[in-house]
Amino acid sequence: MDRALVVMAHPDDVDFACAGTVALWTDAGVEVTYLMVTDGEAGGDDRTLDTGALADLRRSEQRKAAEAVGVHDVRFLGYGDGRVLPTLDLRRDIARVVRRVRPQRVVLPSPERDWKRIAPSHPDHLATGEAGINAVYPDARNPHAHPELLAEEGLEPWKVPEVWLVHGPSPDRFSDITDVFDRKLTALSCHASQIGDVAELGEALRPWLAEQAVGGGLGEDRLAEAFQHVDTR
């Protein structure tokens, strides 16, 4: 794998879900692109900032967090935070980036709700996952889907071989992030508008990541991020 595209709904979603895995990939020479569907302007409890100022702040925070794990290409679509729907427009906009980046792997939020852990199943996450998987298959590979991408923008179709879903109910890929956990926390610490005590957050994350490591057969002393693999060849 040379190129990966991570599509998430909000700034900080990627860092909670898979910043450790991304750090492993960039260390191995993989070129990773982030695509945020919204600017996160409806996030947090700070009422002193208007939505425009909060959007600017959260974009800046995400870029700093990306740098912490070796990602230098961060893009935003600007859809309304809390109002994401799996529309044809969103499918087209994600497919556009897929055709531009031409990734061998795309990471998406699962479009399936996990009833055991409701927090990751934010409606924006579910909608981003649904639009994203449809953008991968069939839109990005089909020259007749969103014909303006080819006719007007010259973007040739691209077939993504695989998708990794985060927060899905059936994980089957486990990434050992024990040695880069500190970099995951560094990335999360960049989201100061959303996260207070990062050390406390780290202690809260450890049992969850350790449980995933055990579930993935990595051992009780390891930490892991979990994914569901989808073959999209």
VEXROMAR-867582 format. One record per residue (C-alpha): x, y, z; residue in one letter. Coordinates in nm, 2 decimals, decimal comma. Example, Ala and Ser with C-alpha at 12.3 -4.5 7.8 and 13.67 -1.06 7.14 Angstrom:
// VEXROMAR-867582
<ketor><u>1,23</u><v>-0,45</v><w>0,78</w><type>a</type></ketor>
<ketor><u>1,37</u><v>-0,11</v><w>0,71</w><type>s</type></ketor>
// end
This chain:
// VEXROMAR-867582
<ketor><u>0,00</u><v>0,00</v><w>0,00</w><type>m</type></ketor>
<ketor><u>0,13</u><v>0,34</v><w>-0,10</w><type>d</type></ketor>
<ketor><u>-0,17</u><v>0,56</v><w>-0,04</w><type>r</type></ketor>
<ketor><u>-0,46</u><v>0,56</v><w>0,20</w><type>a</type></ketor>
<ketor><u>-0,76</u><v>0,79</v><w>0,24</w><type>l</type></ketor>
<ketor><u>-0,93</u><v>0,84</v><w>0,58</w><type>v</type></ketor>
<ketor><u>-1,28</u><v>0,99</v><w>0,55</w><type>v</type></ketor>
<ketor><u>-1,44</u><v>1,10</v><w>0,88</w><type>m</type></ketor>
<ketor><u>-1,73</u><v>1,32</v><w>0,98</w><type>a</type></ketor>
<ketor><u>-1,57</u><v>1,56</v><w>1,22</w><type>h</type></ketor>
<ketor><u>-1,23</u><v>1,69</v><w>1,33</w><type>p</type></ketor>
<ketor><u>-1,09</u><v>1,45</v><w>1,60</w><type>d</type></ketor>
<ketor><u>-1,29</u><v>1,15</v><w>1,48</w><type>d</type></ketor>
<ketor><u>-0,98</u><v>1,01</v><w>1,31</w><type>v</type></ketor>
<ketor><u>-0,77</u><v>1,06</v><w>1,62</w><type>d</type></ketor>
<ketor><u>-1,01</u><v>0,87</v><w>1,84</w><type>f</type></ketor>
<ketor><u>-1,06</u><v>0,60</v><w>1,59</w><type>a</type></ketor>
<ketor><u>-0,72</u><v>0,53</v><w>1,42</w><type>c</type></ketor>
<ketor><u>-0,45</u><v>0,78</v><w>1,48</w><type>a</type></ketor>
<ketor><u>-0,22</u><v>0,51</v><w>1,61</w><type>g</type></ketor>
<ketor><u>-0,27</u><v>0,30</v><w>1,30</w><type>t</type></ketor>
<ketor><u>-0,21</u><v>0,60</v><w>1,08</w><type>v</type></ketor>
<ketor><u>0,12</u><v>0,67</v><w>1,26</w><type>a</type></ketor>
<ketor><u>0,23</u><v>0,31</v><w>1,18</w><type>l</type></ketor>
<ketor><u>0,14</u><v>0,36</v><w>0,82</w><type>w</type></ketor>
<ketor><u>0,32</u><v>0,69</v><w>0,77</w><type>t</type></ketor>
<ketor><u>0,62</u><v>0,55</v><w>0,95</w><type>d</type></ketor>
<ketor><u>0,62</u><v>0,28</v><w>0,68</w><type>a</type></ketor>
<ketor><u>0,61</u><v>0,53</v><w>0,40</w><type>g</type></ketor>
<ketor><u>0,24</u><v>0,53</v><w>0,33</w><type>v</type></ketor>
<ketor><u>0,10</u><v>0,86</v><w>0,20</w><type>e</type></ketor>
<ketor><u>-0,22</u><v>0,93</v><w>0,40</w><type>v</type></ketor>
<ketor><u>-0,48</u><v>1,19</v><w>0,32</w><type>t</type></ketor>
<ketor><u>-0,75</u><v>1,30</v><w>0,57</w><type>y</type></ketor>
<ketor><u>-1,10</u><v>1,41</v><w>0,44</w><type>l</type></ketor>
<ketor><u>-1,33</u><v>1,57</v><w>0,70</w><type>m</type></ketor>
<ketor><u>-1,69</u><v>1,59</v><w>0,59</w><type>v</type></ketor>
<ketor><u>-1,77</u><v>1,88</v><w>0,83</w><type>t</type></ketor>
<ketor><u>-1,56</u><v>2,14</v><w>1,01</w><type>d</type></ketor>
<ketor><u>-1,70</u><v>2,04</v><w>1,35</w><type>g</type></ketor>
<ketor><u>-1,86</u><v>2,38</v><w>1,42</w><type>e</type></ketor>
<ketor><u>-2,13</u><v>2,22</v><w>1,64</w><type>a</type></ketor>
<ketor><u>-1,89</u><v>2,04</v><w>1,87</w><type>g</type></ketor>
<ketor><u>-1,80</u><v>2,12</v><w>2,23</w><type>g</type></ketor>
<ketor><u>-1,96</u><v>2,33</v><w>2,50</w><type>d</type></ketor>
<ketor><u>-1,78</u><v>2,66</v><w>2,44</w><type>d</type></ketor>
<ketor><u>-2,05</u><v>2,92</v><w>2,37</w><type>r</type></ketor>
<ketor><u>-1,81</u><v>3,22</v><w>2,34</w><type>t</type></ketor>
<ketor><u>-1,72</u><v>3,14</v><w>1,98</w><type>l</type></ketor>
<ketor><u>-1,95</u><v>3,17</v><w>1,69</w><type>d</type></ketor>
<ketor><u>-1,98</u><v>2,88</v><w>1,45</w><type>t</type></ketor>
<ketor><u>-1,74</u><v>3,04</v><w>1,20</w><type>g</type></ketor>
<ketor><u>-1,47</u><v>3,09</v><w>1,46</w><type>a</type></ketor>
<ketor><u>-1,51</u><v>2,74</v><w>1,60</w><type>l</type></ketor>
<ketor><u>-1,49</u><v>2,59</v><w>1,25</w><type>a</type></ketor>
<ketor><u>-1,16</u><v>2,78</v><w>1,19</w><type>d</type></ketor>
<ketor><u>-1,03</u><v>2,66</v><w>1,52</w><type>l</type></ketor>
<ketor><u>-1,12</u><v>2,30</v><w>1,47</w><type>r</type></ketor>
<ketor><u>-0,97</u><v>2,29</v><w>1,12</w><type>r</type></ketor>
<ketor><u>-0,65</u><v>2,42</v><w>1,27</w><type>s</type></ketor>
<ketor><u>-0,66</u><v>2,16</v><w>1,55</w><type>e</type></ketor>
<ketor><u>-0,71</u><v>1,88</v><w>1,30</w><type>q</type></ketor>
<ketor><u>-0,42</u><v>1,99</v><w>1,09</w><type>r</type></ketor>
<ketor><u>-0,19</u><v>2,00</v><w>1,39</w><type>k</type></ketor>
<ketor><u>-0,31</u><v>1,66</v><w>1,50</w><type>a</type></ketor>
<ketor><u>-0,25</u><v>1,52</v><w>1,16</w><type>a</type></ketor>
<ketor><u>0,11</u><v>1,65</v><w>1,17</w><type>e</type></ketor>
<ketor><u>0,16</u><v>1,46</v><w>1,49</w><type>a</type></ketor>
<ketor><u>0,11</u><v>1,13</v><w>1,31</w><type>v</type></ketor>
<ketor><u>0,28</u><v>1,22</v><w>0,99</w><type>g</type></ketor>
<ketor><u>-0,01</u><v>1,33</v><w>0,77</w><type>v</type></ketor>
<ketor><u>0,03</u><v>1,65</v><w>0,57</w><type>h</type></ketor>
<ketor><u>-0,28</u><v>1,64</v><w>0,34</w><type>d</type></ketor>
<ketor><u>-0,60</u><v>1,74</v><w>0,53</w><type>v</type></ketor>
<ketor><u>-0,91</u><v>1,83</v><w>0,34</w><type>r</type></ketor>
<ketor><u>-1,25</u><v>1,96</v><w>0,44</w><type>f</type></ketor>
<ketor><u>-1,58</u><v>1,94</v><w>0,25</w><type>l</type></ketor>
<ketor><u>-1,76</u><v>2,19</v><w>0,47</w><type>g</type></ketor>
<ketor><u>-2,09</u><v>2,01</v><w>0,52</w><type>y</type></ketor>
<ketor><u>-2,30</u><v>2,12</v><w>0,82</w><type>g</type></ketor>
<ketor><u>-2,20</u><v>1,96</v><w>1,15</w><type>d</type></ketor>
<ketor><u>-2,49</u><v>1,76</v><w>1,29</w><type>g</type></ketor>
<ketor><u>-2,67</u><v>1,77</v><w>0,95</w><type>r</type></ketor>
<ketor><u>-2,49</u><v>1,52</v><w>0,74</w><type>v</type></ketor>
<ketor><u>-2,70</u><v>1,30</v><w>0,52</w><type>l</type></ketor>
<ketor><u>-2,58</u><v>1,03</v><w>0,27</w><type>p</type></ketor>
<ketor><u>-2,69</u><v>1,24</v><w>-0,03</w><type>t</type></ketor>
<ketor><u>-2,58</u><v>1,20</v><w>-0,39</w><type>l</type></ketor>
<ketor><u>-2,39</u><v>1,53</v><w>-0,35</w><type>d</type></ketor>
<ketor><u>-2,19</u><v>1,39</v><w>-0,06</w><type>l</type></ketor>
<ketor><u>-2,12</u><v>1,07</v><w>-0,25</w><type>r</type></ketor>
<ketor><u>-1,99</u><v>1,27</v><w>-0,55</w><type>r</type></ketor>
<ketor><u>-1,77</u><v>1,49</v><w>-0,33</w><type>d</type></ketor>
<ketor><u>-1,61</u><v>1,19</v><w>-0,16</w><type>i</type></ketor>
<ketor><u>-1,58</u><v>1,01</v><w>-0,50</w><type>a</type></ketor>
<ketor><u>-1,40</u><v>1,31</v><w>-0,63</w><type>r</type></ketor>
<ketor><u>-1,13</u><v>1,29</v><w>-0,36</w><type>v</type></ketor>
<ketor><u>-1,10</u><v>0,91</v><w>-0,41</w><type>v</type></ketor>
<ketor><u>-1,03</u><v>0,97</v><w>-0,78</w><type>r</type></ketor>
<ketor><u>-0,78</u><v>1,24</v><w>-0,70</w><type>r</type></ketor>
<ketor><u>-0,59</u><v>1,06</v><w>-0,43</w><type>v</type></ketor>
<ketor><u>-0,63</u><v>0,71</v><w>-0,59</w><type>r</type></ketor>
<ketor><u>-0,59</u><v>0,52</v><w>-0,26</w><type>p</type></ketor>
<ketor><u>-0,54</u><v>0,15</v><w>-0,22</w><type>q</type></ketor>
<ketor><u>-0,72</u><v>0,16</v><w>0,11</w><type>r</type></ketor>
<ketor><u>-1,00</u><v>0,38</v><w>0,24</w><type>v</type></ketor>
<ketor><u>-1,09</u><v>0,41</v><w>0,61</w><type>v</type></ketor>
<ketor><u>-1,45</u><v>0,50</v><w>0,69</w><type>l</type></ketor>
<ketor><u>-1,68</u><v>0,51</v><w>0,99</w><type>p</type></ketor>
<ketor><u>-1,91</u><v>0,21</v><w>0,99</w><type>s</type></ketor>
<ketor><u>-2,26</u><v>0,28</v><w>0,85</w><type>p</type></ketor>
<ketor><u>-2,40</u><v>0,03</v><w>1,10</w><type>e</type></ketor>
<ketor><u>-2,51</u><v>0,13</v><w>1,45</w><type>r</type></ketor>
<ketor><u>-2,34</u><v>-0,05</v><w>1,73</w><type>d</type></ketor>
<ketor><u>-2,60</u><v>-0,09</v><w>2,00</w><type>w</type></ketor>
<ketor><u>-2,34</u><v>-0,19</v><w>2,26</w><type>k</type></ketor>
<ketor><u>-2,16</u><v>0,15</v><w>2,23</w><type>r</type></ketor>
<ketor><u>-2,40</u><v>0,42</v><w>2,12</w><type>i</type></ketor>
<ketor><u>-2,15</u><v>0,72</v><w>2,13</w><type>a</type></ketor>
<ketor><u>-1,96</u><v>0,63</v><w>1,81</w><type>p</type></ketor>
<ketor><u>-2,29</u><v>0,58</v><w>1,63</w><type>s</type></ketor>
<ketor><u>-2,34</u><v>0,96</v><w>1,59</w><type>h</type></ketor>
<ketor><u>-2,58</u><v>1,02</v><w>1,29</w><type>p</type></ketor>
<ketor><u>-2,31</u><v>1,22</v><w>1,11</w><type>d</type></ketor>
<ketor><u>-2,08</u><v>0,91</v><w>1,14</w><type>h</type></ketor>
<ketor><u>-2,34</u><v>0,68</v><w>1,01</w><type>l</type></ketor>
<ketor><u>-2,42</u><v>0,91</v><w>0,72</w><type>a</type></ketor>
<ketor><u>-2,05</u><v>0,95</v><w>0,64</w><type>t</type></ketor>
<ketor><u>-2,00</u><v>0,58</v><w>0,64</w><type>g</type></ketor>
<ketor><u>-2,30</u><v>0,52</v><w>0,41</w><type>e</type></ketor>
<ketor><u>-2,20</u><v>0,79</v><w>0,16</w><type>a</type></ketor>
<ketor><u>-1,84</u><v>0,69</v><w>0,18</w><type>g</type></ketor>
<ketor><u>-1,89</u><v>0,32</v><w>0,10</w><type>i</type></ketor>
<ketor><u>-2,12</u><v>0,42</v><w>-0,19</w><type>n</type></ketor>
<ketor><u>-1,86</u><v>0,66</v><w>-0,31</w><type>a</type></ketor>
<ketor><u>-1,60</u><v>0,38</v><w>-0,31</w><type>v</type></ketor>
<ketor><u>-1,85</u><v>0,13</v><w>-0,47</w><type>y</type></ketor>
<ketor><u>-1,98</u><v>0,20</v><w>-0,72</w><type>p</type></ketor>
<ketor><u>-1,93</u><v>0,57</v><w>-0,77</w><type>d</type></ketor>
<ketor><u>-1,55</u><v>0,62</v><w>-0,79</w><type>a</type></ketor>
<ketor><u>-1,49</u><v>0,33</v><w>-1,03</w><type>r</type></ketor>
<ketor><u>-1,79</u><v>0,39</v><w>-1,25</w><type>n</type></ketor>
<ketor><u>-1,73</u><v>0,64</v><w>-1,54</w><type>p</type></ketor>
<ketor><u>-2,10</u><v>0,70</v><w>-1,57</w><type>h</type></ketor>
<ketor><u>-2,15</u><v>0,79</v><w>-1,20</w><type>a</type></ketor>
<ketor><u>-2,13</u><v>1,17</v><w>-1,15</w><type>h</type></ketor>
<ketor><u>-2,02</u><v>1,21</v><w>-1,51</w><type>p</type></ketor>
<ketor><u>-1,91</u><v>1,57</v><w>-1,45</w><type>e</type></ketor>
<ketor><u>-1,61</u><v>1,43</v><w>-1,26</w><type>l</type></ketor>
<ketor><u>-1,47</u><v>1,28</v><w>-1,58</w><type>l</type></ketor>
<ketor><u>-1,62</u><v>1,51</v><w>-1,84</w><type>a</type></ketor>
<ketor><u>-1,55</u><v>1,84</v><w>-1,67</w><type>e</type></ketor>
<ketor><u>-1,27</u><v>1,77</v><w>-1,42</w><type>e</type></ketor>
<ketor><u>-1,08</u><v>1,50</v><w>-1,60</w><type>g</type></ketor>
<ketor><u>-1,09</u><v>1,26</v><w>-1,31</w><type>l</type></ketor>
<ketor><u>-1,05</u><v>0,91</v><w>-1,43</w><type>e</type></ketor>
<ketor><u>-1,23</u><v>0,63</v><w>-1,24</w><type>p</type></ketor>
<ketor><u>-1,04</u><v>0,46</v><w>-0,96</w><type>w</type></ketor>
<ketor><u>-1,11</u><v>0,12</v><w>-0,80</w><type>k</type></ketor>
<ketor><u>-1,03</u><v>0,10</v><w>-0,43</w><type>v</type></ketor>
<ketor><u>-0,93</u><v>-0,26</v><w>-0,34</w><type>p</type></ketor>
<ketor><u>-1,04</u><v>-0,25</v><w>0,03</w><type>e</type></ketor>
<ketor><u>-1,21</u><v>-0,05</v><w>0,30</w><type>v</type></ketor>
<ketor><u>-1,15</u><v>-0,06</v><w>0,67</w><type>w</type></ketor>
<ketor><u>-1,45</u><v>0,04</v><w>0,89</w><type>l</type></ketor>
<ketor><u>-1,41</u><v>0,19</v><w>1,23</w><type>v</type></ketor>
<ketor><u>-1,66</u><v>0,15</v><w>1,52</w><type>h</type></ketor>
<ketor><u>-1,84</u><v>-0,14</v><w>1,34</w><type>g</type></ketor>
<ketor><u>-2,01</u><v>-0,42</v><w>1,53</w><type>p</type></ketor>
<ketor><u>-1,78</u><v>-0,70</v><w>1,37</w><type>s</type></ketor>
<ketor><u>-1,41</u><v>-0,60</v><w>1,38</w><type>p</type></ketor>
<ketor><u>-1,17</u><v>-0,85</v><w>1,22</w><type>d</type></ketor>
<ketor><u>-0,85</u><v>-0,64</v><w>1,18</w><type>r</type></ketor>
<ketor><u>-0,65</u><v>-0,53</v><w>1,48</w><type>f</type></ketor>
<ketor><u>-0,36</u><v>-0,29</v><w>1,47</w><type>s</type></ketor>
<ketor><u>-0,11</u><v>-0,31</v><w>1,75</w><type>d</type></ketor>
<ketor><u>-0,05</u><v>0,06</v><w>1,85</w><type>i</type></ketor>
<ketor><u>0,13</u><v>-0,01</v><w>2,18</w><type>t</type></ketor>
<ketor><u>0,45</u><v>0,16</v><w>2,07</w><type>d</type></ketor>
<ketor><u>0,27</u><v>0,46</v><w>1,92</w><type>v</type></ketor>
<ketor><u>0,01</u><v>0,52</v><w>2,18</w><type>f</type></ketor>
<ketor><u>0,19</u><v>0,83</v><w>2,29</w><type>d</type></ketor>
<ketor><u>0,16</u><v>0,98</v><w>1,94</w><type>r</type></ketor>
<ketor><u>-0,22</u><v>0,90</v><w>1,94</w><type>k</type></ketor>
<ketor><u>-0,25</u><v>1,10</v><w>2,26</w><type>l</type></ketor>
<ketor><u>-0,04</u><v>1,38</v><w>2,12</w><type>t</type></ketor>
<ketor><u>-0,28</u><v>1,40</v><w>1,82</w><type>a</type></ketor>
<ketor><u>-0,58</u><v>1,40</v><w>2,06</w><type>l</type></ketor>
<ketor><u>-0,42</u><v>1,67</v><w>2,27</w><type>s</type></ketor>
<ketor><u>-0,43</u><v>1,90</v><w>1,97</w><type>c</type></ketor>
<ketor><u>-0,81</u><v>1,91</v><w>1,99</w><type>h</type></ketor>
<ketor><u>-0,80</u><v>2,14</v><w>2,30</w><type>a</type></ketor>
<ketor><u>-1,15</u><v>2,28</v><w>2,22</w><type>s</type></ketor>
<ketor><u>-1,30</u><v>1,94</v><w>2,26</w><type>q</type></ketor>
<ketor><u>-1,07</u><v>1,76</v><w>2,51</w><type>i</type></ketor>
<ketor><u>-0,97</u><v>1,88</v><w>2,86</w><type>g</type></ketor>
<ketor><u>-0,74</u><v>1,65</v><w>3,05</w><type>d</type></ketor>
<ketor><u>-0,56</u><v>1,44</v><w>2,79</w><type>v</type></ketor>
<ketor><u>-0,39</u><v>1,23</v><w>3,06</w><type>a</type></ketor>
<ketor><u>-0,73</u><v>1,14</v><w>3,20</w><type>e</type></ketor>
<ketor><u>-0,85</u><v>1,05</v><w>2,85</w><type>l</type></ketor>
<ketor><u>-0,55</u><v>0,83</v><w>2,80</w><type>g</type></ketor>
<ketor><u>-0,63</u><v>0,63</v><w>3,11</w><type>e</type></ketor>
<ketor><u>-0,99</u><v>0,60</v><w>2,99</w><type>a</type></ketor>
<ketor><u>-0,87</u><v>0,48</v><w>2,65</w><type>l</type></ketor>
<ketor><u>-0,63</u><v>0,22</v><w>2,77</w><type>r</type></ketor>
<ketor><u>-0,88</u><v>-0,04</v><w>2,90</w><type>p</type></ketor>
<ketor><u>-1,08</u><v>-0,02</v><w>2,57</w><type>w</type></ketor>
<ketor><u>-0,77</u><v>-0,05</v><w>2,35</w><type>l</type></ketor>
<ketor><u>-0,64</u><v>-0,34</v><w>2,57</w><type>a</type></ketor>
<ketor><u>-0,97</u><v>-0,52</v><w>2,54</w><type>e</type></ketor>
<ketor><u>-0,95</u><v>-0,48</v><w>2,16</w><type>q</type></ketor>
<ketor><u>-0,59</u><v>-0,62</v><w>2,17</w><type>a</type></ketor>
<ketor><u>-0,71</u><v>-0,93</v><w>2,36</w><type>v</type></ketor>
<ketor><u>-1,00</u><v>-0,97</v><w>2,12</w><type>g</type></ketor>
<ketor><u>-0,76</u><v>-0,96</v><w>1,83</w><type>g</type></ketor>
<ketor><u>-0,52</u><v>-1,21</v><w>1,98</w><type>g</type></ketor>
<ketor><u>-0,24</u><v>-0,97</v><w>2,04</w><type>l</type></ketor>
<ketor><u>-0,19</u><v>-1,03</v><w>2,41</w><type>g</type></ketor>
<ketor><u>-0,30</u><v>-0,87</v><w>2,74</w><type>e</type></ketor>
<ketor><u>-0,01</u><v>-0,63</v><w>2,75</w><type>d</type></ketor>
<ketor><u>-0,09</u><v>-0,47</v><w>2,41</w><type>r</type></ketor>
<ketor><u>-0,31</u><v>-0,19</v><w>2,29</w><type>l</type></ketor>
<ketor><u>-0,50</u><v>-0,21</v><w>1,96</w><type>a</type></ketor>
<ketor><u>-0,73</u><v>-0,02</v><w>1,72</w><type>e</type></ketor>
<ketor><u>-0,99</u><v>-0,24</v><w>1,56</w><type>a</type></ketor>
<ketor><u>-1,14</u><v>-0,23</v><w>1,21</w><type>f</type></ketor>
<ketor><u>-1,38</u><v>-0,43</v><w>1,00</w><type>q</type></ketor>
<ketor><u>-1,23</u><v>-0,53</v><w>0,66</w><type>h</type></ketor>
<ketor><u>-1,44</u><v>-0,50</v><w>0,35</w><type>v</type></ketor>
<ketor><u>-1,31</u><v>-0,64</v><w>0,02</w><type>d</type></ketor>
<ketor><u>-1,41</u><v>-0,39</v><w>-0,25</w><type>t</type></ketor>
<ketor><u>-1,22</u><v>-0,53</v><w>-0,55</w><type>r</type></ketor>
// end
